[in-house]
Amino acid sequence: MKQTSRTMLARKHVALVAHDHYKDALSDWVQENKEILSQHELYATGTTGHILARETGLKITPLMSGPMGGDQQLGA
């Protein structure tokens, strides 16, 4: 069997998405992992991104709201 390996960059692109009733849970998780997340490029859809940036102080690239195309932006 042929074996393949891949090298991953140290700085990763991380998407943060939470639907309505899970925004608080995601915010708690981001706060707990703030130090690690600050080392990566962060993206988030609409309201989630604004809430997380405000509550954590992290630099988060905002996308459109999920239903308005933000989910597709992440997928692209």
C-alpha positions in Angstrom: 0.0 0.0 0.0 1.3 3.4 -1.0 1.6 5.9 1.9 1.1 9.6 1.6 1.9 12.4 4.0 1.0 16.0 4.0 2.6 18.9 5.8 0.2 21.3 7.4 1.0 25.0 7.9 1.3 26.2 11.5 -1.2 29.0 10.9 -4.5 27.5 9.9 -7.8 29.0 8.7 -10.6 28.3 11.3 -14.3 28.8 10.6 -16.5 29.6 13.6 -20.2 29.0 13.0 -23.1 28.6 15.5 -26.7 28.5 14.8 -29.2 30.4 17.0 -29.3 28.4 20.2 -25.5 27.5 20.2 -23.9 31.0 20.0 -23.4 31.1 23.8 -21.8 27.6 23.8 -19.4 28.6 21.0 -18.6 31.9 22.7 -17.6 29.9 25.9 -15.5 27.5 23.8 -13.7 30.4 22.0 -13.0 32.1 25.4 -11.5 28.8 26.7 -9.3 28.4 23.6 -8.6 32.1 23.0 -4.8 31.7 23.3 -4.6 28.9 20.7 -7.2 30.5 18.4 -5.3 33.8 18.4 -2.5 32.1 16.5 -4.7 31.3 13.5 -6.8 33.1 10.8 -10.4 33.2 12.1 -13.6 33.5 10.0 -17.2 33.6 11.2 -20.6 34.1 9.7 -22.7 37.2 10.4 -23.9 37.7 14.0 -21.7 35.0 15.4 -18.6 36.8 14.1 -19.6 40.1 15.6 -20.5 38.6 19.0 -17.2 36.6 19.2 -15.1 39.6 18.1 -16.7 41.8 20.7 -16.6 39.3 23.6 -13.1 38.0 23.0 -11.2 40.8 21.3 -9.9 38.3 18.7 -9.5 39.4 15.1 -12.2 37.6 13.1 -12.9 38.1 9.4 -16.6 38.6 9.2 -18.7 37.0 6.4 -22.3 37.4 5.5 -25.0 35.9 7.7 -25.3 32.2 7.2 -28.8 32.2 5.5 -27.7 35.1 3.3 -24.7 33.4 1.9 -22.2 33.2 4.7 -22.3 29.4 4.8 -21.5 29.3 1.1 -18.7 31.8 1.6 -17.1 29.4 4.1 -17.5 26.5 1.8 -15.8 28.3 -1.0 
